[in-house]
Amino acid sequence: MDEETLMTQTAATSRFQFRLKQVKNLFGAIFRSKRGAFGVVIIVFFSLVALLAPIIAPHDPVNDVGLAGRFAAPAWYPMLFGGTYSENMYLLSDPLFDTSYGLSYWRAPSDNSINISWTNFTGIPRNLQGKTYNDLGCLLFNLTDPSSDNLTVTFLVSFNYSYTAPPERVRLSFYYLAKAVELSPVNVTVSIYQPNSATPLVLLDAPRSASARIYSTTKQWAELYVESKAERAWVDAYLGPDVQDPTRYIFPTQGQYKIELKMDFSRNPELEPGKVFIFIDNFQIKLYGTVYGLLGTDQVGRDVYSQLIWGSRLSLFVGLLAAVVSVALGLMFGLIAGYIGGAADETIMRITDVLLTLPGLPLMLVLMTVLGASLWNLIILIGFLGWMGFARTVRSVVLSVKERPFVEAAKAAGAGSGYIMIRHIIPNVMGLVYVSLATSVPGAILSEAALSFLGLYDPSVMTWGRMLHDVETSPVGVKMWWWALPPGLGIAAISLSFILIGYALDEILNPRLRQRR
């Protein structure tokens, strides 16, 4: 290694150590300020929450619907405020039939006219309800004697319901893949036996519902389900016109319940034995509770706690990236206008004046409607519409700095405009950049929240503003303070943290403020 290369590396190392010492001193000065230290602590907390979101909030905040009942309260709510409640109940331990244990719930005719077996048949793609399942297990129903009458397969599960309130809703569902059932259609009946009652309550039967029939060959998995929704048509058809609260009617009291599913194969004497078969997979029986998790659920049963955690990541991402874009644009235009002057200065300042006179939020509403509601469009709009004020501030500082002797000396030494702006002008305005960057993040976060609250959110992600929009548009959302308060408090806290750091940086980098202290 020659002497010149060694000197260059030594100089680079010295500059790096000097910059590192500057950063260390800056953070030390921030922590000596009570406001700055408090702001840093808040940011560190939200940053850790954002980084650990996949671990501490494993549910997808957008796509994981139906985790519990709709508008479920937090699990701690009954303990603090009392009242009746119910929790989720999963009545089958192996709904995907990973093992043959699921066979124990089923009963077939004793004459072997229908054969039920567990199979790991691999010739069927496992894409059920948009999800891919890695398991290969499923049940196989094979009609071996179509000439018999009343060919019935029965599923029966018993469970003890011990909660003080009925579930929000009940859902029984399974996916099936059928072959040749048009030659011997299958009718499905779902009933529930209440405690001390020998008469079943029929929830689904073929005569009253076309969806309760398996009557044609399917080339892909199809779903058959019954759900105790509080929709008038379903209630009138299965429970009667006098029933106003379906789940309370189905679960009037605590006790031992039974759910029964019957599959009736119709008679077809001309059918060859073994030609009709049905695969069944993803068999679910779930009672959706009225309490769930740390913060309950929203209008479609999504976990509010997961939405809050993942929303912190999106809020920080939008705020920081939009603030960087706006500060970078303001710095660039302010430098050009202040140092070059002339026509460039006049053009940039007139454009700045026009943009400053436009109302920001209505303009973003129009542009988001035209460009489409996506996260990147939102960041670009906030960044491109937030640089004007900082550009004017940078221009005023540059007009003063460019007249100083060290700039004149650089010009006399033959330095070009680009070199002077990078090596002499920008270091003298970096204090403004730091302060403006810290104070621009809250504005970007609030702009995103405002647009999302008004409905212009990216449907593929969950933000705090979208949470507030869901609260406002839900019929009972405003009453659920555990859903409405956390996103608002999160926006306020993270905005306050950057403002406090901005104040601390201003005190550190502004000599006049240091003199006042």
GILINQUI-V276963 format. One record per residue. N is the residue number from 0. PHI is phi in whole degrees, -180 to 180 (none if undefined). Layout:
n:N phi:PHI
n:N phi:PHI
This chain:
n:0 phi:none
n:1 phi:-77
n:2 phi:-66
n:3 phi:-67
n:4 phi:-64
n:5 phi:-63
n:6 phi:-65
n:7 phi:-64
n:8 phi:-65
n:9 phi:-64
n:10 phi:-65
n:11 phi:-64
n:12 phi:-64
n:13 phi:-65
n:14 phi:-65
n:15 phi:-63
n:16 phi:-65
n:17 phi:-67
n:18 phi:-64
n:19 phi:-63
n:20 phi:-67
n:21 phi:-63
n:22 phi:-62
n:23 phi:-62
n:24 phi:-65
n:25 phi:-64
n:26 phi:-66
n:27 phi:-62
n:28 phi:-67
n:29 phi:-63
n:30 phi:-73
n:31 phi:-74
n:32 phi:-90
n:33 phi:-62
n:34 phi:-66
n:35 phi:-64
n:36 phi:-63
n:37 phi:-63
n:38 phi:-64
n:39 phi:-65
n:40 phi:-61
n:41 phi:-64
n:42 phi:-64
n:43 phi:-61
n:44 phi:-61
n:45 phi:-68
n:46 phi:-67
n:47 phi:-64
n:48 phi:-60
n:49 phi:-65
n:50 phi:-69
n:51 phi:-93
n:52 phi:-54
n:53 phi:-63
n:54 phi:-91
n:55 phi:-86
n:56 phi:-140
n:57 phi:-72
n:58 phi:-78
n:59 phi:-69
n:60 phi:-70
n:61 phi:-109
n:62 phi:-97
n:63 phi:-83
n:64 phi:-95
n:65 phi:68
n:66 phi:-70
n:67 phi:-155
n:68 phi:-66
n:69 phi:-70
n:70 phi:58
n:71 phi:-70
n:72 phi:-82
n:73 phi:-62
n:74 phi:-65
n:75 phi:-84
n:76 phi:-62
n:77 phi:-63
n:78 phi:-69
n:79 phi:-90
n:80 phi:-117
n:81 phi:76
n:82 phi:102
n:83 phi:-86
n:84 phi:-158
n:85 phi:-146
n:86 phi:-113
n:87 phi:-61
n:88 phi:-131
n:89 phi:-107
n:90 phi:-83
n:91 phi:-119
n:92 phi:-82
n:93 phi:-134
n:94 phi:-67
n:95 phi:-93
n:96 phi:55
n:97 phi:-65
n:98 phi:-129
n:99 phi:-84
n:100 phi:-61
n:101 phi:-62
n:102 phi:-66
n:103 phi:-68
n:104 phi:-85
n:105 phi:-106
n:106 phi:-130
n:107 phi:-114
n:108 phi:-57
n:109 phi:-69
n:110 phi:-88
n:111 phi:61
n:112 phi:-70
n:113 phi:-130
n:114 phi:-103
n:115 phi:-113
n:116 phi:-144
n:117 phi:-94
n:118 phi:-137
n:119 phi:-111
n:120 phi:-56
n:121 phi:-101
n:122 phi:-86
n:123 phi:-116
n:124 phi:-64
n:125 phi:-96
n:126 phi:-124
n:127 phi:-112
n:128 phi:56
n:129 phi:79
n:130 phi:-115
n:131 phi:-99
n:132 phi:-105
n:133 phi:-84
n:134 phi:-71
n:135 phi:-115
n:136 phi:-83
n:137 phi:-162
n:138 phi:-96
n:139 phi:-122
n:140 phi:-104
n:141 phi:-121
n:142 phi:-83
n:143 phi:-95
n:144 phi:-143
n:145 phi:-74
n:146 phi:-82
n:147 phi:-77
n:148 phi:-91
n:149 phi:54
n:150 phi:-81
n:151 phi:-126
n:152 phi:-108
n:153 phi:-121
n:154 phi:-112
n:155 phi:-143
n:156 phi:-133
n:157 phi:-110
n:158 phi:-155
n:159 phi:-101
n:160 phi:-99
n:161 phi:-115
n:162 phi:-84
n:163 phi:-84
n:164 phi:-135
n:165 phi:-69
n:166 phi:-67
n:167 phi:-66
n:168 phi:-164
n:169 phi:-124
n:170 phi:-139
n:171 phi:-117
n:172 phi:-150
n:173 phi:-154
n:174 phi:-104
n:175 phi:-135
n:176 phi:-132
n:177 phi:-113
n:178 phi:-129
n:179 phi:64
n:180 phi:-75
n:181 phi:-66
n:182 phi:-84
n:183 phi:-154
n:184 phi:-60
n:185 phi:-117
n:186 phi:-105
n:187 phi:-112
n:188 phi:-128
n:189 phi:-120
n:190 phi:-134
n:191 phi:-131
n:192 phi:-101
n:193 phi:-83
n:194 phi:-58
n:195 phi:59
n:196 phi:-133
n:197 phi:-91
n:198 phi:-94
n:199 phi:-74
n:200 phi:-98
n:201 phi:-79
n:202 phi:-100
n:203 phi:-158
n:204 phi:-149
n:205 phi:-63
n:206 phi:-58
n:207 phi:-106
n:208 phi:-152
n:209 phi:-66
n:210 phi:-72
n:211 phi:-92
n:212 phi:-123
n:213 phi:-109
n:214 phi:-127
n:215 phi:-150
n:216 phi:-67
n:217 phi:-114
n:218 phi:-88
n:219 phi:-143
n:220 phi:-64
n:221 phi:-118
n:222 phi:-106
n:223 phi:-125
n:224 phi:-149
n:225 phi:-133
n:226 phi:-140
n:227 phi:-83
n:228 phi:-74
n:229 phi:-86
n:230 phi:-96
n:231 phi:-59
n:232 phi:-64
n:233 phi:-67
n:234 phi:-62
n:235 phi:-63
n:236 phi:-73
n:237 phi:-111
n:238 phi:-111
n:239 phi:111
n:240 phi:-70
n:241 phi:-86
n:242 phi:-84
n:243 phi:-102
n:244 phi:-125
n:245 phi:-59
n:246 phi:-67
n:247 phi:-70
n:248 phi:-70
n:249 phi:-75
n:250 phi:-118
n:251 phi:-74
n:252 phi:-156
n:253 phi:-76
n:254 phi:147
n:255 phi:-93
n:256 phi:-116
n:257 phi:-133
n:258 phi:-114
n:259 phi:-123
n:260 phi:-125
n:261 phi:-117
n:262 phi:-117
n:263 phi:-101
n:264 phi:-86
n:265 phi:-75
n:266 phi:-83
n:267 phi:-145
n:268 phi:-62
n:269 phi:-85
n:270 phi:-79
n:271 phi:-72
n:272 phi:-59
n:273 phi:80
n:274 phi:-86
n:275 phi:-97
n:276 phi:-148
n:277 phi:-134
n:278 phi:-94
n:279 phi:-127
n:280 phi:-147
n:281 phi:51
n:282 phi:-87
n:283 phi:-122
n:284 phi:-129
n:285 phi:-132
n:286 phi:-104
n:287 phi:-85
n:288 phi:-77
n:289 phi:-96
n:290 phi:-131
n:291 phi:-165
n:292 phi:62
n:293 phi:-81
n:294 phi:-132
n:295 phi:77
n:296 phi:-130
n:297 phi:-98
n:298 phi:-71
n:299 phi:-121
n:300 phi:81
n:301 phi:-86
n:302 phi:-75
n:303 phi:-68
n:304 phi:-61
n:305 phi:-64
n:306 phi:-63
n:307 phi:-65
n:308 phi:-67
n:309 phi:-68
n:310 phi:-64
n:311 phi:-63
n:312 phi:-64
n:313 phi:-68
n:314 phi:-65
n:315 phi:-65
n:316 phi:-63
n:317 phi:-64
n:318 phi:-62
n:319 phi:-68
n:320 phi:-68
n:321 phi:-65
n:322 phi:-66
n:323 phi:-62
n:324 phi:-62
n:325 phi:-67
n:326 phi:-68
n:327 phi:-63
n:328 phi:-65
n:329 phi:-62
n:330 phi:-65
n:331 phi:-64
n:332 phi:-68
n:333 phi:-65
n:334 phi:-64
n:335 phi:-64
n:336 phi:-66
n:337 phi:-76
n:338 phi:-87
n:339 phi:-78
n:340 phi:69
n:341 phi:62
n:342 phi:-65
n:343 phi:-63
n:344 phi:-63
n:345 phi:-64
n:346 phi:-66
n:347 phi:-64
n:348 phi:-68
n:349 phi:-69
n:350 phi:-63
n:351 phi:-61
n:352 phi:-62
n:353 phi:-65
n:354 phi:-67
n:355 phi:-69
n:356 phi:-82
n:357 phi:-80
n:358 phi:-69
n:359 phi:-65
n:360 phi:-64
n:361 phi:-60
n:362 phi:-64
n:363 phi:-66
n:364 phi:-60
n:365 phi:-66
n:366 phi:-67
n:367 phi:-66
n:368 phi:-65
n:369 phi:-74
n:370 phi:-80
n:371 phi:106
n:372 phi:-83
n:373 phi:-136
n:374 phi:-63
n:375 phi:-71
n:376 phi:-62
n:377 phi:-64
n:378 phi:-63
n:379 phi:-64
n:380 phi:-64
n:381 phi:-62
n:382 phi:-67
n:383 phi:-78
n:384 phi:-108
n:385 phi:-124
n:386 phi:-97
n:387 phi:-66
n:388 phi:-63
n:389 phi:-67
n:390 phi:-61
n:391 phi:-65
n:392 phi:-66
n:393 phi:-63
n:394 phi:-60
n:395 phi:-64
n:396 phi:-71
n:397 phi:-64
n:398 phi:-59
n:399 phi:-82
n:400 phi:-69
n:401 phi:-71
n:402 phi:-94
n:403 phi:-79
n:404 phi:-59
n:405 phi:-67
n:406 phi:-73
n:407 phi:-62
n:408 phi:-66
n:409 phi:-65
n:410 phi:-64
n:411 phi:-65
n:412 phi:-79
n:413 phi:95
n:414 phi:-70
n:415 phi:-82
n:416 phi:-64
n:417 phi:-62
n:418 phi:-63
n:419 phi:-65
n:420 phi:-65
n:421 phi:-77
n:422 phi:-92
n:423 phi:-124
n:424 phi:-81
n:425 phi:-60
n:426 phi:-58
n:427 phi:-85
n:428 phi:-115
n:429 phi:-66
n:430 phi:-59
n:431 phi:-65
n:432 phi:-63
n:433 phi:-60
n:434 phi:-66
n:435 phi:-66
n:436 phi:-63
n:437 phi:-68
n:438 phi:-85
n:439 phi:-85
n:440 phi:-62
n:441 phi:-59
n:442 phi:-63
n:443 phi:-67
n:444 phi:-64
n:445 phi:-67
n:446 phi:-66
n:447 phi:-62
n:448 phi:-64
n:449 phi:-66
n:450 phi:-66
n:451 phi:-66
n:452 phi:-61
n:453 phi:-84
n:454 phi:102
n:455 phi:-96
n:456 phi:-114
n:457 phi:-73
n:458 phi:-67
n:459 phi:-90
n:460 phi:-132
n:461 phi:-117
n:462 phi:-122
n:463 phi:-65
n:464 phi:-65
n:465 phi:-67
n:466 phi:-60
n:467 phi:-66
n:468 phi:-63
n:469 phi:-64
n:470 phi:-62
n:471 phi:-70
n:472 phi:-90
n:473 phi:-85
n:474 phi:-64
n:475 phi:-121
n:476 phi:-62
n:477 phi:-66
n:478 phi:-73
n:479 phi:-90
n:480 phi:-63
n:481 phi:-70
n:482 phi:-97
n:483 phi:-82
n:484 phi:-74
n:485 phi:-55
n:486 phi:-65
n:487 phi:-65
n:488 phi:-66
n:489 phi:-64
n:490 phi:-61
n:491 phi:-65
n:492 phi:-67
n:493 phi:-71
n:494 phi:-68
n:495 phi:-61
n:496 phi:-62
n:497 phi:-69
n:498 phi:-65
n:499 phi:-63
n:500 phi:-66
n:501 phi:-62
n:502 phi:-62
n:503 phi:-64
n:504 phi:-64
n:505 phi:-63
n:506 phi:-67
n:507 phi:-75
n:508 phi:-93
n:509 phi:-98
n:510 phi:-60
n:511 phi:-65
n:512 phi:-68
n:513 phi:-65
n:514 phi:-65
n:515 phi:-66
n:516 phi:-74
